[in-house]
Amino acid sequence: MADIEIGFGKSGRRAYGLEEIAIVPARRTRDPDDVDISWEIDAYRRPLPLLASAMDSVTSPETAGLIGRLGGVGVLNVEGLWTRYEDPEPVFEAIRRASDSEATACLQEVYAAPVIPELIGERVRQIREHSSLVSAAVTPQRARELLDSLASAEVDLLVIQGTVVTAEHKSKARKPLNLKKAVRELPMPVVVGGCASYEAGLHLMRTGASGVLVGVGPGAACTTRGVLGIGVPQATAIADVRAARMRHLDETGVYVHLIADGGMATGGDIAKAIACGADAVMLGSPLAAAAEAPGGGYHWGMATPHAALPRGARVYVGRRGSLEEILLGPAREADGRSNLFGALSATMAASGHATLKELQKAEVTVAPAIASEGKTLQRRQGVGMAM
């Protein structure tokens, strides 16, 4: 792909977001009942290719269990409110009641409480009462002190997650986490990320991780791209890391799963992420809008409470329906934000792909006008998806 000249001596590649591409239907169609959207990572097979974000507004022990029963994986943030407070409900209430101008300061204050390692095992036990697969997330900065607690709690799938995670972190002040050593010594499969480039993705795969999170800054509550000025539009990021996966597969014979993290609001977005090369998706704001979500209609990310440089905002997502309705339907509105995985099945059926692996090979087109073409009447009336 040719670079575009930005100015004398500086050029850059054109990159694309999911809203700028579309899946081209193939020469055949399929019955939706014949489509298989299940996903397998390591020894675990799940009916839905879904990880629920490790955000306190999305995943509680209760919602992690419910998401597990519905076919996905709920990822608990073990540096969040559930491991800082025995009873976090009053804290959630304080966050919900804070005004927009007070929200960030409120979040910084409540997240200043220390993590209580003993609560990690308790929360894992609570999830296991309702789900056969327990997943938890930790940042690289806190991993060294919390990994023993996570291993003792017998977490099934560990996520080591940050705004940007690399296999080569340099620090003069402290000894960084040896990601390759940690991944290979842990007794459970590990997903690492985020990343947004070919080189970073390839090096994360070489740590021995089972999966890599792809996405830097595309989330609805994330302000990283504005605050730090970093990121890659999600369609291009996924496609680039997909190319890295192919090289890693050629070199080692090991297939590493890509999980698109952020920037997806509809079933169509999920389908396009998979068509670009993702095996599964990590969702935040769509699930924060569920009636059962602990945020109570509000949503915030892992970096929002940062004590020195917050990179997120508390956003209002409302209540769209139950978790089951959002994931599996039925949908009550025509905006694509409910029955997300029913929509994925319908996309695959309409475009002729029986499995996720087949959908990854789908033809896509650059289509900036795909959401607005021919939708003038919808825009005028404020209905549908052209509002």
Residue pairs with C-beta under 8 A, 6 or more apart in sequence:
1 13
1 14
3 11
3 12
3 13
4 11
4 12
4 13
4 14
5 11
6 12
13 236
15 232
15 233
15 235
15 236
15 237
16 233
16 235
16 236
16 366
17 218
17 233
17 234
17 235
17 236
17 263
18 233
18 234
18 235
18 263
18 264
18 269
18 272
18 273
18 276
19 269
19 368
19 370
19 371
20 233
20 235
20 366
20 367
20 368
20 370
21 235
21 272
21 276
21 364
21 365
21 366
21 367
21 370
22 272
22 364
22 365
22 367
22 370
23 271
23 272
23 275
23 347
23 351
23 359
23 362
23 363
23 364
24 351
24 362
24 363
24 364
24 365
25 350
25 351
25 352
26 351
26 352
26 353
26 362
26 363
27 352
28 352
29 349
29 350
29 351
29 352
30 348
30 349
30 352
30 353
30 354
31 349
32 345
32 346
32 348
32 349
34 349
34 354
35 345
35 348
35 349
35 353
35 354
35 355
36 354
36 355
36 356
37 47
37 48
37 49
37 341
37 344
37 345
37 348
37 356
38 45
38 46
38 47
38 48
38 49
38 356
39 45
39 46
39 48
39 49
39 50
39 257
39 279
39 280
39 356
40 46
41 157
41 189
41 191
41 210
41 211
41 257
41 279
41 280
42 157
42 189
42 210
43 189
44 133
44 156
44 157
44 189
46 71
46 72
46 73
46 133
47 71
48 70
48 71
48 72
48 327
48 341
49 274
49 279
49 280
49 281
49 344
49 356
50 67
50 71
50 72
50 73
50 280
50 281
50 282
50 283
50 327
50 341
51 72
51 73
51 74
51 75
51 135
51 159
51 191
51 259
51 280
51 281
51 282
51 283
52 58
52 59
52 63
52 64
52 67
52 72
52 73
52 74
52 75
52 282
52 283
52 284
52 287
53 59
53 75
53 219
53 261
53 282
53 283
53 284
53 287
53 301
54 75
54 76
54 77
54 80
54 136
54 137
54 159
54 161
54 302
55 77
55 80
55 221
55 284
55 288
55 299
55 300
55 301
55 302
56 77
56 80
56 81
56 82
56 88
56 92
56 294
56 295
56 300
57 221
57 284
57 288
57 293
57 294
57 295
57 298
57 299
57 300
58 283
58 284
58 287
58 288
58 293
58 294
58 295
58 299
59 67
59 74
59 75
59 76
59 77
59 287
59 294
60 76
60 82
60 294
61 76
61 82
61 123
61 126
61 127
62 126
62 130
62 292
62 294
63 74
63 287
63 290
63 292
63 293
63 294
63 323
64 74
64 75
64 76
64 127
64 130
64 131
64 134
64 135
65 74
65 126
65 127
65 129
65 130
65 131
66 74
66 130
66 292
66 323
67 73
67 74
67 131
67 287
67 323
67 327
68 74
68 127
68 130
68 131
68 132
68 133
69 130
69 131
70 323
70 324
70 327
70 328
71 327
71 328
71 341
72 327
73 133
73 135
73 157
74 127
74 131
74 135
75 135
75 136
75 137
75 157
75 159
75 282
76 82
76 123
76 124
76 127
76 134
76 135
76 136
76 137
77 136
77 137
77 302
78 115
78 120
78 123
78 136
78 137
78 138
78 146
78 149
78 150
79 115
79 138
79 139
79 142
79 146
79 302
80 111
80 302
81 88
81 91
81 92
81 110
81 111
82 88
82 119
82 123
83 115
83 116
83 117
83 119
83 120
83 123
84 110
84 111
84 113
84 114
84 115
84 116
84 119
85 91
85 113
86 116
86 119
91 110
92 294
92 295
92 296
93 296
94 106
94 110
95 103
95 106
95 107
95 110
95 295
95 298
95 300
95 314
96 295
96 296
96 297
96 298
98 105
98 106
98 314
100 314
103 300
103 313
103 314
104 304
104 305
104 310
104 313
104 314
107 300
107 304
107 305
107 310
107 314
108 305
108 306
108 307
108 310
110 305
111 305
111 307
112 307
115 142
115 146
117 146
117 149
120 136
120 146
120 149
120 150
120 153
121 149
121 152
121 153
124 134
124 136
124 153
124 154
124 155
125 153
127 134
128 134
133 156
133 157
134 154
134 155
134 156
134 157
135 155
135 156
135 157
135 158
135 159
136 150
136 153
136 155
136 158
136 159
137 158
137 159
137 160
137 161
137 302
138 146
138 147
138 150
138 158
138 159
138 160
138 161
139 160
139 161
139 162
139 302
140 160
140 162
140 165
140 169
140 176
140 177
140 179
141 162
141 177
143 160
143 177
143 182
144 177
147 182
147 186
150 158
151 186
151 187
151 188
155 188
156 188
157 188
157 189
157 190
157 191
158 186
158 188
158 189
158 190
158 191
159 190
159 191
159 192
159 213
160 179
160 182
160 183
160 190
160 191
160 192
161 191
161 192
161 193
161 194
161 213
161 302
162 194
163 194
163 216
163 217
163 224
163 228
163 303
163 311
164 194
164 195
164 196
164 200
164 216
164 230
165 179
165 192
165 193
165 194
165 195
165 204
165 213
166 179
166 195
166 200
166 203
166 204
167 179
167 180
167 200
167 203
167 204
167 206
167 207
168 203
169 176
169 177
169 179
170 176
179 192
179 204
179 207
180 206
180 207
180 208
182 190
183 190
183 192
183 207
183 208
183 209
184 207
184 208
189 210
189 211
190 208
190 209
190 210
190 211
191 209
191 210
191 211
191 212
191 213
191 257
191 259
192 204
192 207
192 209
192 211
192 212
192 213
193 204
193 211
193 212
193 213
193 214
193 215
193 259
193 261
194 213
194 214
194 215
194 216
194 261
194 262
195 201
195 204
195 212
195 213
195 214
195 216
195 237
195 241
196 214
196 215
196 216
196 231
196 232
196 237
196 240
196 241
197 232
197 237
197 240
197 241
198 240
198 241
198 243
198 244
199 244
201 212
201 214
201 240
201 241
201 244
201 245
201 258
202 244
202 247
202 248
204 212
205 212
205 244
205 245
205 248
205 254
205 256
206 248
209 256
210 256
210 257
211 256
211 257
211 258
211 259
211 279
211 280
212 241
212 245
212 256
212 257
212 258
212 259
213 259
213 261
213 282
214 234
214 237
214 238
214 241
214 258
214 259
214 260
214 261
214 278
215 234
215 237
215 260
215 261
215 262
215 263
215 282
216 224
216 225
216 230
216 231
216 232
216 237
217 223
217 224
217 225
217 228
217 230
217 231
217 262
218 225
218 231
218 233
218 234
218 261
218 262
218 263
219 261
219 262
219 263
219 284
219 285
219 301
219 312
220 262
220 265
220 284
220 285
220 299
220 315
220 317
221 284
221 285
221 299
221 300
221 301
221 304
221 312
221 313
221 314
221 315
222 262
222 301
222 303
222 311
222 312
223 310
223 311
223 312
223 313
224 230
224 231
224 303
224 311
224 312
225 231
227 309
227 310
227 311
228 311
232 240
234 260
234 262
234 263
234 264
234 273
235 272
235 273
235 276
238 258
238 260
238 273
238 276
238 277
238 278
239 276
239 277
241 258
241 277
242 258
242 276
242 277
242 278
242 360
245 255
245 256
245 258
245 277
248 254
248 256
249 255
249 256
257 279
257 280
258 277
258 278
258 279
258 280
259 278
259 279
259 280
259 281
259 282
260 273
260 274
260 276
260 278
260 280
260 281
260 282
261 281
261 282
262 282
262 284
263 269
264 270
264 273
264 281
264 283
264 286
265 285
265 286
265 336
265 337
266 335
266 336
266 337
266 340
266 343
266 385
267 336
267 339
267 340
267 341
267 342
267 343
267 344
267 346
267 347
268 336
268 343
268 347
270 281
270 340
270 341
270 343
270 344
271 343
271 344
271 347
271 348
271 359
272 364
273 281
274 281
274 344
274 356
274 359
274 360
275 359
275 360
275 362
275 364
276 364
277 360
278 360
279 356
279 360
283 340
284 299
284 301
285 299
285 315
285 317
286 326
286 337
286 340
287 293
287 323
287 326
288 295
288 297
288 298
288 299
288 317
289 297
289 299
289 317
289 318
289 319
289 320
289 321
289 326
289 337
290 319
290 320
290 321
290 322
290 323
290 326
291 319
291 321
291 322
291 323
292 322
292 323
293 323
295 317
297 316
297 317
297 318
297 319
298 314
298 315
298 316
298 317
299 314
299 315
299 316
299 317
300 312
300 313
300 314
300 315
301 311
301 312
302 312
303 310
303 311
303 312
304 310
304 311
304 312
304 313
304 314
320 326
320 333
320 337
320 338
321 332
321 338
325 331
325 332
325 338
325 339
326 337
326 338
326 339
326 340
327 339
327 340
327 341
328 339
328 341
328 342
329 338
329 339
329 342
330 338
330 339
331 337
331 338
331 339
331 342
332 338
334 383
334 384
334 385
335 384
335 385
336 343
336 385
347 359
348 354
348 355
348 356
348 358
348 359
351 359
351 362
353 359
353 361
353 362
371 385
371 386
372 379
372 386
375 384
375 385
375 386
376 386
378 384
378 385
378 386
378 387
379 386
379 387
